Amino acid sequence: MISEQASERTGVLSAVRLAWFLWASAVALVALSAVLLALNRNVEDPIAPYWLNLAVTALALSTVGALVASKRPENPVGWLLVSSGFLYAVMVSVGEYGTYALLAERGSPPAGGVVAAWVGSWLYVLGANLVVYSFLLFPDGRLPSPRWRTVAWLVALAICLDTASLALTPGALYGYPGFENPFGAERIAGLSGLIGTVTSVLVLAALLAPIAALFTRFRRSRGEERQQVKWVLYAVAVLVAAIVAVNLWPALDPSAAGAILFFVGQLAIPGAICIAIFKYRLYDVDLVINRTLVYGALTACVVGIYVLVVGYLGALLRTDGNLLVSLIATGLVAVLFQPLRERLQRGVNRLMYGERDEPYAVLSRLGERLEATLAPEAVLPAIVETVREALKLPHAAIALPRDGDDFEVTAASGEPLGGPPIEPLVLPLSYGGETVGRLLLASRGSGEGFSGADRRLLEDLARHAGVAVHGVRAMADLRRSREKLVLAREEERRRLRR
């Protein structure tokens, strides 16, 4: 027993050392690439425009991966991330060395220059694909279900084929005119079109499958795991938005704006994984998503309005770059900014939280539903349905008192949360100082809770619902009294007949 514990402790210690060794190697390689970048400043360095993004990505992935792998060595997500960061560091360092050896050195090229440039031309793809592959296993290191095992093997095969096709395609090395791929396979030169098509299809499937796994896990998960997956889905959305923006506007790619977009997008993934695994309880991801949607849409609207106004007035006045046109467009944007922001904020809040910012509308709809409800047995379902829809809650229920202090659920809407039980919010339903029932509400997810605006609306709804519940109970009591009276009369008639 003692020997087994000692062996396990030794294995964990070795894993920790390996994780931080990979991290230290990545840091050293990035530092070496920085020195080579300075030496290559007088030549057309193909790595230079992307060096900062690549270097920061390497450091971020290796740091987060080392933290996860050292704290939880049994989780392969950490090892995939630290390996990806290490590969990015190797890529940026050998790429800079290839530039130094082939383009900057005036004498005979140092040994290994062509091989270094060749490695740098495809290694980043393998590093990026390892990050994508980690989505299949996030956050617990296991696949969403055993049926995903085949998908995992197919994604791994697609990654290998994608990397091999880049590494073995013959022709000039990108960014190094006059230097050919030293390992290019001439046999596949004639099939490059077919191989490119097949590889593109496989790579697209390999990219979509891990993201689909995240959505599947998010849909099935509850509680803590749901919060963790939500962080990573948010980061994936940020990265996809950056990629789409650069592809829609190719001029962004070499520009500072494009570099910033990629910088934010690439840092989003390791940052979100780190927060999701270690600190997800300390940060409200819904608030981050809310602000991103509002200000992202606001930025797009402001830019669109400015461009349209400048373009329209420029065409109308037949001027180009006129100061007056720019001032008019700026003034219009300034006037519309605050109303537009408020409207977008209301729209995003409604999308995420329902109608909590419009209590009058919710109370009005509840009143309309109760007025339209003739049968007493339909009143309580109408209340819980209105509450659940208004705040976009997964589950709402009303419990009425039974014998003693017990309460029994008599109306419910939505599906109760699976997984570990989450304590619901319980609001008393009162009438005339007496508790006539309870309103049970499941939060949108573990750790999300109910905001002050949520609680104020719910308290208002509970006051109105208390009156309705009292009416339902009174009708039920009256019905039971009538039934007892009818039964008593029948018994009396039977007795008299005898």
N, C-alpha and C positions, 0 to 999 in steps of 0.2 A: 504493500500500500504506500509506504513511504517512498520507495523507489519509483513508483508510478507518478506520485506527486512531484518528485524531484525531476523526473524525465519531462513531465508536462511543463514545469517551470522553466527548464532549460530550453525546451522548444519555443516557448513564448519569448524568452530572452533573445534567442537567435533570430526570431521573426522581427522583433523590435530593432535589433542591430541591422538586419538586412534592409528594413524600411528606411532607416535614417542614413544608411550607407548610400542607398539609391538617391535619397534627397541631397546628401552632401555632394555626390557625383554630379547631379544635375546643376547644383549651384556653381560648382567648379567649372563645368563645361560652359555655362552661360557667361561666367566671368572671362573665360578664355575667348569666347566669341566676341565679347566686348572689346578686348584687346585687338583681335583680328579686324573688327569693324573699323577701329581707328586707323589701322595700317592700310585698309582698303579705301580710305576716304577719297583718294584721287582717281579712282577707277569707277566704271559703271557697275556697281555691285548689285546683282539681282536680289540679294537677300536684304539689303539696306532698307527699302521702303517698308518691309514687314518685320524687321528685326525686333523692334520694341514689342509688338504684339506677340511674336513667337517667344521671345525671352520671358515676358511676363506670364504667358500661358504655361510655359515650362515650369517656372517657379511656383505658380499658383497650384497647378495640378500635382506637382511633386510634394508640395507642402501639405495640401489637404490629404493626398493619398498616404503620405507618411504618418500623419496624425491618425487617420482611420485605421491603417494597417497596424500601427503600434498599439492602439487602444483595443482594437477588435481584430486580431490577426486571423480569426476564422472567417471573416467576411471578405470575399474576393473583390468587392467593390473598391476597397482601399488599395489592394495590389494592382488592380487595373489602372487606377488613377495615378499612382506613383510610377508605374511602368510607362504610362502615357507621357507624364511629365519628363521622365528620363529620356524617352525617345525624342521628344521635342527639343530637349537640350542638346542631344547628340546631333540632331538634324541641323540646328542653328550653328553649332560649332563647326561641324564638318563642311557645311555650306560656306561659311566664311573662310574656312581654310582652303576650300576649293577655289574661291575667288582670289585669295591671296596667291595660291600656287599657280593658277592658270592666267590670271589677268594682271595682278599687281607686281609679281616678281619679274624683273627685267632680264635676268639671266636665264639659265636653263630651269625649267619648272621643277620644284622640289618633288620628291617621290610621293606618290599617292594622290596627287592633285586631281586627276581625272576620276579616280575611285571615290574620293571625298565628294566631288561635285555630283557624281552618280548617286551616292547614298543620300545626299541632301535633296535630290530631286524627287524621291518617293517616300522617305521615312516619315514625313509629317502625316501622310495619309494613314499609315498604320497607327500612329499615335492618336489621331483624331478618331479613328474607328474603335479603338479600345475604350474611349470615353463613351461612345455611342453604345457599345456592347454592354457597358456597365449598367445602362438603363434596364436591361433585361433582368438584372439581379438586385436592383435597388428596391428597398433599403436593407433587407435582411440577408442578402447574399443568396437567396433562393429564387428559382423561377416562379412566376405567378401560379403555375400548376404543372403537373407532370406532362400535360399535353404540349407545353411550350418547349419540351426538350428537343423535338425535331426542328422547331424554329431556331433554337439556339445554335444547333449544328449547321443549319443552312446559312445563318448570319455569319458564323465563323468561316464557312466556305467562301462566302461572298467577299469577306474581308481579305482572305488569302488570295483570291483571284484578282481582286482590285489591285492589291499591292504588287502581285507578280506581273500583271499587265503593264503597270507603270515602270517597273524595274527592268523588264525584258524587251520592251518595245524599242526597235532599232531607230537610229536617227540622231540628230544633233541634241545635245544636252541643253535644256532650257536655260537661257541666260549666259551660255558659254559658247559663243559662235566659234566654229572651227573645231570643236571637240565633239566626237561621237560617243554614243553609249558603248562603253567597253564590253558590256555583257549583253548587248542587243542580240536577240535571236532572229537571224535572217529568215528562218523558216516561217515565222509568224508574220513577216512583213506583208505578204500577200493577203493574209487573213485579218489584217488590222481593223478593217471596217466591221467585219462580223464580230471579232473579239470585242471591239469597242461597244457595239450595240448590246451584246450579251452581258458584258460587264456592267454597262450603265443600268440595265434592267435589274441585275442582281444587287448592285449597290443601292439603287433606289429602294428595293425591297428590304435590304439590310438596314437602311436608315429608318424606314417606316415601321418595321417590326418592333424594334425596341421602344419607339414612342408609343406604338399601339399597346405594348406591354405595360407602359406607365399608365395609360388611360384605363386599361383593364384593371390594374391594381387599384387605381384611384376609385373606380366605380365599385369595386368589391370591398375595399378597405373601410374601416371605421376607426374612430378614435385617433390615437397617436400616429399610426401608420398613414392615415389619410392626410394629416397635417404635413408629414414628411414628404409624401409624394407630391402634394400641392406645391411645395417650394420648388421642387425640381421641374415640374411642369411649367411653372412660371418662368424659370430660367431658360428652358427649352424654347418657350414662346418668344422671349427676348432675343435669343440667338437666331431663331428662324426669321424674326422680323428684320434683324440686321442683314442677314443673307439676302432676303427678298428685296430690301431697299437697295443694296449694292447691285443686285442683278437687274432691277428695274431701271436704275440710273447708273450705268457703267462709269460715268465720269466721277462717281464717288470713290471708286476703288483706289486710285492712287492719291486721292486727296486726304487732307487732314480729317475731314468729316467722315470719310469712309474708314479711316484708321481708328477714329474714336468709336464708331459703330461696332466694328469688329472687336475692339478692345473691351467694350462693355459686354458684348455678346459672349465672348470667350471667357471673360472672368465670371459671368453669371453662373455658369455650370458648376465650377469648383466651389464658388462661394455659396451657392444654394445647397449643394451636397453637404458642405461643412455645417451650415446652419441647421439643415434638416436632421443630421445625425447627432449633433452635440447641443445645439442651442434653439431648437424650434419652439420651445416653450416661451422663450424670452422675446420673440418678435412676432408681430401679427402680420402674417402673409397676406390676409385679405386687405389690410390697409395699404400694403405695398402694391398689390394688384389694382386696388381702387385708384390710387394716385397715378399709377402708370397709365391706366386706361384714360383717365381724365386729361392728364397733361400731354399724353401722346396724341390723343384726338384733338386737343386744343392746339398743339403745335402744328399738326397737319392742317387744321382749319385756318390758322393765322397765315401760314405760308401760302395756302391755296388762295385765300382772299387777297393777299398782297400781290401775288403773281397775276391773278385775274384782273385786278384793278389796274395795275401798272400796264399789263398787256392791252386791256381795253382802251384806257385813256391814251396810251402811246399810239395805238392804231387810229383812234379818233382824232387826236391832235397831230398825227403824223410826226411824232418826235420820238427819239430814242435816247434814254438816259436823262430825261428832263428832270431837274430838281423839283419843280412844282408837282409833277406827277408822283414822284416818290413821297413828297410831303403829304399829298392828298391821301395816298394809299396808307401811309403810316398813321395819319389822323383817323381814318376809317377803322383801321385795326385797333387803335387805342379805344375808340368809342365802343366797338363791339366786343372787346376782350372780356370784360367782367360779365355782361349778360350771357355771353357764349359759355364762359366757364361755369356759371351757375346752372345753366341749362344742361350742360354736359355732366356736371356733378349730380344733378337730380336724376338724369338718365342712368348713370352708372350705379348710383345708390339703389334705384328701383330694380336694376338688373341683378344686383348682388344681394340686397337686403329686403327686397319687396317694397311695401308702401309704408315703412316705418316713419318716413318724413312727411307723410300725408295722413295724419290721424283722422281728420274730418272725413276724408274719402272712405277710409276703412269703416268708421262708425256708421257712416251713411249707408254703405253697402250691407253692413250687418243688419241695420234697421230694415232695409228693403227686403232682405232675405227672410227676416222674421215675420214681416208683414205678409209676405207671399206664402209663408208656411202655415197651412191650415191644420194639419195633423200634429198633435202634441209630440208624437214620437219622432217627428222630423226636425224638431227645434234644436235639440242638442247636436245632432250631426251637422246642421247648418252652421252652428256656432264654431265648432272645431274646424270645419272646412274653411270658413272665412279666416279664422286666426292663422291657420297653417299657410294658406295661400298668400295672405297679406304680408307675412314675414319670411316666406320661403323656408319654412321649417320642415324637417323630415317627418316629424310626427307630433300630433297634438291629440289630447284626450280630455274628457270630463269624467270625474269620478264622483258618485253620489254616496252619501252616508248610508250604511246598513246598520245592523244590530251592533250596539256598543260603539266603539271608536273606529270601527273598520270602514273603509271606503271601497267601493267597487266601480270599475270602469264601465260606463254604460254607453259611451259614444267615443269613437276614435277616428282619426283621419291620417292617412299616410302609413308608411311601414316603420315599425320600431327598429332602432339601430341594432345591427348585429354586432358580433364581437364582444369585447368586455362591456359590461353594463355601464352606462353613463347616467349619473344622477340627473333626473329631470328638474326643471324649474317648476316649483309648485306654487300656484297662486290661489289663495282662498276666494271663493265666490260667496259673497255675503248679501243678506237682505234683512233690513231691520235689526242689525247687530247680531244676527245669527248666521253661522256658516252653513250654507245650503249645498255646498259642493266644492270641488277642487278642479282647477285647470292645470293639467300636466303637459309640459312642453319640453321637447327634446331640442337641445342646441344644434346649430348647424354642423358642429363637429367638436371633437374633444379639444379643449383649450380655447375655443372660440368664445363661449359664453354669450351673454346678452349685454348689449351696450345700454347706456342710460336712455337713449331714444327708444330702444326696444322695450325697456321696462316701463317707461311712461305710457307708451301706446298699449301695452298689455294690461297695465293697471286700469286704464280707461275702459278697455274692452271687458275686463273682469267685472267692473261695476255694472255695466250694461248686461253682461251675461248673467250676473247674479239675479237680476230682476227676472230674466227669462227662465232661469233654472227654477226659481221660486214658483213661477207660474206653472211650469211643467210638473213640479212636485205637488202643487195644490190640485192640479187637474188629476194627477195620478191618485192622490189621496181621496178626492171626490169620487173617482171611478171605483176605487176599492170600497168606499163607504156604500155606494149604490149597489155594488155587487153583494156586499154583506147584507144589505137591507133586502134585496131580492131573495137571497138564499134564506134569510130568516122568515120571510113571508111564505116561501115554498115549504119550509119545514113546518110552519104553523098550519098551513093548509093540509099537509099530510097528517099532522097530528089530529086535526079536527075530523078528517075523513075516517080515522080509525074509530 
